[in-house]
Amino acid sequence: RIPFSRSAQTTAVQPGVNQTGMNRQATAEGINWQLKGALCSWSGSSNSSSSYSRTRKLVFDGQGNYQFGNESSFSGNAGIAYSGNPNVEIGTYRVGENSVTLVNQAGESWQFRINMRQNNGMITELMYEGTLYAKALCE
């Protein structure tokens, strides 16, 4: 025979608590899960004879790592040109209450203001020195 006794009642899963019973806010990843996927910025210009377009793309993994790259294109009377940066920058990020801090491999850091956070906590827009980075601009 094996003696058995119940020491505590079983509780239902609470909102904001994952299946292991740990609050997602208290895990080692902090609140970095709120920023996952790509955010892009776009700039460009055109006139009657040419156009220029530049897209910058930040990709977040939801666990504190990011990649940054950019591409540009030009079209005019002389033809069309495209450039993509093969040297993708990588680094880490940390989500705070109102900002996100990025640190690249060289130790340089940038602080982005959170411009939009959805009801589920996910961040869909960041602002850096007047430049908007948004999920919608990647589509």
N, C-alpha and C positions, 0 to 999 in steps of 0.2 A: 504494500500500500504506500502511496505517496500522498502526504498531507497537502491540502490545497486550501488557500484562503485568499479572498479578494481584498486588496488593500485600498483601492480607490475605484470610484465609479468611472465608467467609460464616458468620455465627453465627445460631443459632436465637433466636427471641423469648423473652426471659426473663420470668418472672412479675414483675408490678409495673412493667414497661416497656411503653410504648405503641408503636404501629406506627412512629413516627418514630424510635424508639430512645432517646427521652428518658425518664428516670425521672419519673413523675408527681409525685413529691415535690419534684423540683428545678425544676419549671416556675414561671412567674411567679405562678400562682395558689396556690402553696404546697399546703396540704392542705385548702383551702376546698371542694374537690370532695366531701369526706366529709360535708358538710352540704348537702343538697338536698331541696326539697319543703317541705311544711307540717308544723309542730309546733303543737299546740294545748294550752291549759289550760282547765279547766272548773271552775266553782264554782257552787253553788246551794243553795237551801234550800226547804223546803216545810213547810206545816202543814195543818190540816184545811180552811182557807179560802183559801189562796193558795200560789203557788209562784213562785220566782225562779230564773233561770238566766243565767249569764254565760260566754261563750266568748271567749278571746283567741287570736289566730292569728298566728304568725310564719311567713312564707314565704321560703325561701332559694333562690337561683338556682344554687348550686354554684360561683359565680365571685366571691363576695365581696359580693353585694348582697342586702338583705333588705327586706321590707315587713311592717308590723305593723298589725293592725286588731282590732276587737272588736265583739261584738254581745251584746245582752241581751234577755231577754223576761220578762214578768211576767203571771201570770194570777191572777185572784181573782174575788170576787163582783161587782165592778164591771166586769169584762170582761178583755180580753186586750190587752197592749201589747207592741210590739217596737221595738227601737232598734238600728240599725247605725251605726257611726261612719263618716261619709263622708270624713273626713280621715285617710287612711291614712298612717302614718308610714313614711318610707323612710330607708335608710342603708346602711352597709357593715358587714361582719363579718369577723373573722379567727379561724380555728380554730387553737387551740394543742394541746398534748399532752393537757391535762386540762380545758381551758376554752375558751369561745367569747366573744369580746369584740364587742359591738355598739356602733356609733357612729352616732347619727342626724345629720340635716342641721344641727342646732343645735350639734353638737359634744359633746352629752351622751353618756356611755358607760355600759354595763352589762356586767358579767362574769357569764356563766352557767357553771355547772359541768356538764361532760359526765357524764350519769348512765348512759347506755348507748351503747356502740359495738358494732356487729355485727362478726362475724369478717372481713367484707370491708372493714372500715374505716368504713362508713357510720354516722353518728350518728342515733339514733332517739329519744333522750330527753335533755333538758336540764333543769337545776334552777336556779331563781333565787329566793333568799330563801324557801325552803320550798315554792315553787310548781313543780309538775311540768309541763313542756311535752313532749308525746309525739305521735308519729305516730298511734298508736292512738286518741288522744282527738279526732282530726279526723274520724274515720269515723263 
